Amino acid sequence: FVLSAPNLLRVGSSENVFVEARDYSGGDLNVMISVKRFPKKDREILSKSVTLTADNYFQILTDMK
């Protein structure tokens, strides 16, 4: 799996996150992207669910805001 995101995510700003399941040929994959407070990781700031499918080549670029 590949996850690519900016090194710093700003609260209230729109940021793109890329997710890919490399060399995957199975069924649809539901992926939960979760942004947590750093470095404690004790609070979830936001989350988003995306679905990787054969139609999107098991990759997606999604907006996190």
Sequence and secondary structure as in RCSB ss.txt:
>XXXX:A:sequence
FVLSAPNLLRVGSSENVFVEARDYSGGDLNVMISVKRFPKKDREILSKSVTLTADNYFQILTDMK
>XXXX:A:secstr
 EEE  SS  TTS EEEEEE TT  SS EEEEEEEE TTT  SEEEEEEEEE TTTTTEEEEEE 
